[in-house]
């Protein structure tokens, strides 16, 4: 019996040991990170500014996992405000996606939140805050998921190369909330900083006076390719870095290095070029592609690319350069050891050629005139006329054709115009088949990307997120989305929680992506299988476009309630508050003849504005007008309003001994000197960006008015004018000294001549 007991115990011990061994072999490895989110002070420009650091660093730490791991990420919010983290491009349970008020409630100040999800994919991705504008001031970082060594997709000579994770980003000394406000208020301060105002004097000097005139006749602002001017551009938090070794190994001639690049910028696209020769693209948005050699590529906001570069010579460090699309700033890695070999800088954009092209594209009603052509896949770059390195003097004829919309496909294809090979989406091919289930039902959706640069409203089908219902999809469906960009800006559209096939002519091997960059006039088609559940955000990843409402929410039918959203109605109100937010602006002119100013609150559709004037000499008294209006239409050129006009003033005799203002131009008794009237009216933007205002007061008096306040005479010089049927008129000039300060002079029919200073916010 004792022997039997001993044998049984040994068998039991062996069984337990075997079970433990098997469990360890097949158990998922839990990889834990603790992330401490904290306010910090940075100095990128010589000025100390507030930023947000995670674990004391910007960018946030690179998080590294291997497919098959379980991620366990503890976020310790040590801020005095809410925060969140979104895992960009990851497949995970919806409640772990990190979108506040959609997939979870925000992480409250001085609390901790745990994200836990399995790693079921590989590739280069990134993570960032999805709360407010925190991404702009430091909350971005790389998220790398390695292949298993025995993965059947493992590519020798690519997946085993020395690797450097790279996060591209920008820095502005301005508070991002102020940046957002300035964009909504059509401030041209960023254009001044970028030397891209395209004023009338600059147009005359460049031989493009008619181009400028036509541009404003079609009610367009100056041509630009990005919204914001940035003080610094950074790679992994630095303007410049020397990479002399990787993984402890000194780099030498012939070595290859794999760069895992994420564009963590809030609004900047970057041109990538390399002084050591060709760039080999091996992955995009975390998914392998068949290697393709190019001279340069543009990486959209939030895209990722894995590229391989070779060190071609000894005793040389070759520059890997990232340049903003507007070519105002750049950042560099120097790869190798020795004397620095630089990339030839990209020349300044030819803005007036771009303006000419834009004039040919835009109809008078604000729609794009595509002449039956729909671009796709970034093959035909609408900005190519602006690239001196491609068009040049020899290509001027082709550029003129493009400006007049008398062009062929080749005229837009930079790879056919130039010896420079530029990556486009049609070159991307998956090494494996990516077909969707053939027997699944297909749901097709079509969207036009719409926008208004003048008021900075960005939308899909002229609706922002808060104005549109969630889009219901069924689990198991194949979803096909057709996107047409009807705006004058490119938009990087990102789908949460899914990869989609980008239909690019590669058939069964269409590449898998989670970002599609869509240029003006471009139409792209993407498709994915609805294979999870939850609420998933689909939005433009330019941060300020997203916060202005450019997106939609996909929601699965009959899905289980999200335990992290205890009050869905409250969460939705908070989510919708982002694009419903009002933005404030104000200006006051302190002049020798009086004081006049304005203040305005505006959001996507509504405007509340007040103007005031105080007279010192010729006019003693005051006047104030208040209008509350709602913008109508896709271009928002029309605004019906209600108003109140309150004024009292006593005018002196003019120089000829006449008393001013007894009748208006319609023969009605003019109440402009003593008026307490409610009104109904409408303001309409005419060609040349002149505002035509019609207003009827409750006493029956009618006033018509023409006005424009921002005619760009020179880079910093602006002209304004006003005239109306009350026989009032004004003309003035303002010289912009700084972002919030100017020197002004004007003549007013009631107040006479004056000069002074203008303060604006």
Secondary structure, DSSP 8 states (H G I E B T S, - for coil): -HHHHHHHHHHHHHHHHHHHHHHHHHS--EEEEEEEEEEEEE-SSSS-EEEEEETTBSS---EEEETT-EEEEEEEE-SSS-B--EEET----GGGS--BTTTB--B-TTEEEEEEEE----EEEEEE--STTGGGGT-EEEEEEE--TT-TT--TTTTTSEEEEEEEEEE-SS-HHHHHHHHHTT--HHHHHTT----HHHHHHTT-HHHHHHHHHTT-----S-S---SEEEETTBSEEEE-EETTEE--TT-EEEEEEEE--SS--EEEEETTS-EEEEEETTEEEEEEEESEEEE-TT-EEEEEEE--STTEEEEEEEEETTSS-EEEEEEESSEEE---------HHHHHHHHHHHB-TTS-B--TT--B-TTSB-TTGGG-TTTSTTTTHHHHHHHHTT---HHHHBHHHH-SS-B--GGG---SS-----TTS-EEEEEEEEEEETTTTEEEETTB-GGGS--EEE-TT-EEEEEEEE-SSS-EEEEETT--EEE-SS-GGG--EESEEEE-TTBEEEEEEE--S-SEEEEEE-SHHHHHTT-EEEEEETT----TT-S-HHHHHHHHHHHHH--EEEEEEEEETTEEEEEEEEE-SSEEEEEEEEEESSSEEEEEEEEEEEEEESSS--EEEEEEEEEEEEEE---TTS----SB-TTS-B--TTEEEEEEEEEEEE-GGG-EEEEEEETTS-EEEEEEEEEEESSSSEEEEEEEETTS-EEEEEEEEEETTEEEEEEEETTTEEEEEEEEE-
